[in-house]
């Protein structure tokens, strides 16, 4: 199992680019979740020593409430379907936490997945805008696939923006917290720029805003010469970009309803008032009309969680986030915790306008919420069982907050 679970995580994050839509999910079951289940069953005896903390209690309560809420809600799917999704999430968290015990291997798996995503984004951009000659005007053609069979096919520009924005946040935060050689830094920045261009061309404003928030957070929290330079470049881009694209940008973004989001949110509040404490169940769908289109979800996960699971479910969801942030602060010296923090910041920003479900089969929602939560769980158990990884004693696992870009690897290893 040593390399099967890392392979499974690699498949989960990157295989849509080389297996295609649909096959990526089925192979995630085969190579990640099923091996995780086997490992869990083989280590059942370890549960005798398990003492769940607040984070684990909130996660357990949230998943149990999701399963229980089916009985009082209206759903087209069976209870078994909801139970399977909760089991998948549980096994995913277990797989990530188990893999976190080999922090160096997990880090390499995440970066390898990001590299494949960068290549996929580059191929998609070249094929769509150079080979097929689609218009480069903002939102005139919203990219969501490679245009080659079903490779890199996200189905819609919004999930495409969420996915590539998440990979950009992951790669950027890794770049800010890792000692890199000049050629490595150059390639990493080129990869981030490729991902940002893809996110821009999706025309999905929620992921674009969330990416900007995550990048800004990284530049402000990780303080070194590198992030200061990135912050200056980001501010220049934020000033010049809208000016150069002002016709398209301001014409599209002047809608005071946020493309119908505000009316949908107000309508969602009305549905919430019908069952505020326990919600309507995970399968509940609204019918909110706006400009001839009917929206079935709230387009805001904070409202959606209350709609589905009531204030009780929202309290558990908030408990997961709050306890995870607390653990991040406690284990901040772990590089993977830093990466998970910025990934979670990105996900929380995305949830303001786009994400509608977290209890779901493997998709981009796992990448922006369950992955960072799992990384923090893993860091927590690593520091418990392997105290040498708790602070920055080795460059393989962690790096000081105040790293300077000119530091040599030899100096870092001697800290």
Order of alpha helices (4+ residues) and beta strands (2+ residues): alpha-alpha-alpha-alpha-alpha-alpha-alpha-alpha-alpha-alpha-alpha-alpha-beta-beta-alpha-alpha-alpha-alpha
